[in-house]
Amino acid sequence: MQNLWNTLKQGLKSYCDQNGFKKVILGLSGGLDSAVCAVLAADVLGGKNVTAVMMKTRFTSDLSLKIAHGIAILNKLDYHEIDIDPFFEKEVELLKDAFKEDVKGITQENLQARIRGQILMAWSNQFGGLVLACGNKSEALTGYCTLYGDTCGGLAPIGNVYKTTIFELAKWRNTVSKVLPQDVITRAPSAELAEGQKDENSLPPYAVLDPILKELFDNKQSVEQTVSKGYDKATVERVRNLITRSAFKRKQMAEMIEV
């Protein structure tokens, strides 16, 4: 894990140096991916040069707020908290009037992600700094992300790291020094875009998903070859379909650090 962390640090430093950025900006959600990106950026640039914005809604849990604030304190980040519910409600109202019907659940979920992306990009325009997209490789390959929302940014530091590896990376980094609250590592992953939402409502569990992704994408194995290694056929086919259907998203994503 140390080698991977050092590779990510060097990649982020090189990108910032090459493009003239001394500061970065990210959305700190209370989830593991943004937490790891924040710590990584603080290791590279110093916490005072990392602007972390918690953009809460009615779906944001108290635990997420507690975790985000805790990460900011542990890493001495430039931390800000914004309630985006009023903005979200106005957009839903506007779209309902334009659509002449109720706004679908998925549309409302993506609206929240895009409002957050808009705020981060505005922050960059106003104060300078590179916006980081905090998604991981598991999400990128399956399309579990919102174009022009959580994919906004100039660099995706952990975009080539699978979610299961992110967990291990976070645990390892905490053994070096305490930079992450334990809750952010042990909690169930959720985008918190709807009531009771969990990643596993939309994806196979990461412990199942990531090995299949590695076979299909990294190793270029067919569905049949992957199934022959003991994986459930219906799950493999589902994952293959997710990879195929989300290719258009990956073509528009931020640059990722090679690992």
N, C-alpha and C positions, 0 to 999 in steps of 0.2 A: 504493500500500500504506500510505503514511503516513496518508492520510485514513481508511482502513478501521481502522487501528490506533487512531487517535484516537477514532473513533466507538465502538469496542469499549471503550476506556478510559473514555470518558464514560458509556457505558451501565452498565458495572460500578460506577463511582463513584456514579452516581445511584441505582442499585438499593440499594447498601449504605447510602447516606445516608438514603434514604426508609424503609428498614426497620431502621435503627439498628444495622447491623453494622459493626464496626471490623476484624474478622478474617474470613478465609475458610479453608476446609478442602477439600482435594481429594486424590484418589488419583493419585500420580505413578508411572506404569507403566513409564516408559522409552520410551513411544511419543510421537509428535509432538503429538497433540491435547492430552494432559494437560500436555506440556511448554510448549506455547504458552499454555495457560490459566494455568499457574503463573507464567510470565514476565509475562503481562498483569496478573495480580493483584499481582505484586511491583511493577510499574510504578505501579499505582494506590495500593496500600496500604503498600508497603514490604515487603521480604522477611520481616522478623521477624513480620509479621502474616499470613503465608501458611503454614499448616500443611500440609505435603506428606507423605503417608503411602504408602510403597512396601510393598504387601502381596503378598509373593512366594509362589509355590508351586513345585512340582517342574518346572513348565513355564516358569518365568521364567528367561530366559537371563542369563548373566553380563554380556552387553552391556547388557541392560536395567538391571541393578543399577548398572553403571558409569555409564550415562547419567543415571539418576535422581539418583545421588549427585553427579555433575558439575553438573547443573542446580541442585541445592540449594546447592552451594558458590558457583557463579557468581552466583546471585541472593540469597544469604544467607537461605535459607528455613529455617523451623522444620521440620526433616526427621526422619522416623521410619521405621524399617524393621521390618516384622512378618512372621513366617512363619505363613501361614494354613493350611498343609498339615494340621496336626493337627485343626483345626476342620473342614476339608473332609473328611478321612478319616472322622471321627466321623459327619458328616451322611450320607455315602455308606453307611456301615455301618447307620445307623438306617433309611435309606430302603430299602435292600436287604431288611432284615428286614420292613419294613412292606409293601413291594410283593410280597414273596415271589418276587422275580426280580432279575436284575442291573439296575443303574441304567444307563440309556442314556447314550451319549456326550454328546448335547446337554443332557440333564438335568444331568450332571456339570459341563459347561461353564457353564451358567447358575447352578449352585450357587456356583461360585467368584465370579462377578460379584455375586451377591446377598450373599454373605458380606462382600465388600468394601464394598458399599453399606451394610450393617448396621453395620460398624465405623465408617465415616465419619459416619453419623447418630448413633451412640453418642458419638463424639468431640465432635460438636456439642452434644449434651445435656450432656456432662460439663464441657466447657470453654467453650462458647459458640462462635459463629462460623457463617457461612453456608457450607453445603456446595455446591460447584460441580459440576455435571454437565459432563463434558468432551467430549461427543460433538459431531460436526460435522453439517452439513446432508445430506451424502451418506448418512451412516449413518441419520439420522432418516427420510429419505424412503424408504429401502429396508428399514427395520426391522432393520438390522444392529446391534442393541443388545439389552440385556436389561432388560425392565421390572423395576423395583425392584432393579436392579443398578447398571450404569453409568449408568442414567438417573436415579438418586437425586440429589436436590439441589433447591435453591430457584431456581437460575438456571443456564442453559446459555449461557455467554458466547459460544461460537463455534457455537452451534446453527443459526445462519442463514448459515454460511460453508461453502462447498463444500471438499472435501478438497484438490482441486488448488490452490485459493486459499490454503489453510492452508500448503501447501509454500512458496508464493511469499511469504506473510506472514512465515514463519519466516526465510527467506533475507534478506528486507528488514530485519527487526528485528536480525539479527546484523550488518548493516552499520552500524547506529547504535552498538551496543556488543556485545561478545561475551557473549551470555546463554545460548546453546544450543551444546552439543557438535555438531560436524558430523555425527557418526554418527546422531543422532536425525533429521536431515533426509534422509540418504541411505539409511537402512535400509529394507527392505521392511516395509510396515505389517502388524502382526499383533496379535491380541488375546491371544495366548499362553495360550489356555485348553485347548489340546491339543498333543500332540507335533507339531512341524513345521507348525503352523497358520499360514496367511497369509490376509490379507483377500481376495486374488484367488482363493482356493479357493472362496469363497462369493459373490463379486461380480465383475462385469467389471472390468478395470483402471480405476482412477479417471480416467485420461486419456480413456477411452472412455465410462465411466459418467456423468461429470458433464455433458458436453455434451448427452447424451440426457435427463438429469434436467431440465436447463434448458429444453429444448424441451417435454417432457411436462408439467412442473409449473409452471415460471415463465411460460412462453409459452403454456400451455394448448393445445398442439398435440395432435392425434390421433396414433395410431400411424402411420396412413397418411401424414399430413403430415410426420412426423418421418422416416419411411423415405424419403420423396421428396427429403430433403436429403442423402441419401447414406449413411444409417446402416443397418446390417444389420438386417433385419426380425426375425429370431429374437431378437437381443439387445434390440431395442426392445420387443418383446412381453414378454420376460422382465422388463425393467425396469418396464414398466407393471404387470405382475402384482405385482411387489415393492411398488410404491407403493400399490396397491389393498389388498393383503393386510395391510399394516402401518399402515393408517390408525388402527386402534384404539390402537396404541402412541402415535402422535403426540398423540392427544387427552389422554394422561396424562403427557406430558413437561413438564419444567420450563420456565418462561418463558424466552424467547430474546430477545437484544438485536436490535433492528431495524437492518438495515444497508442 
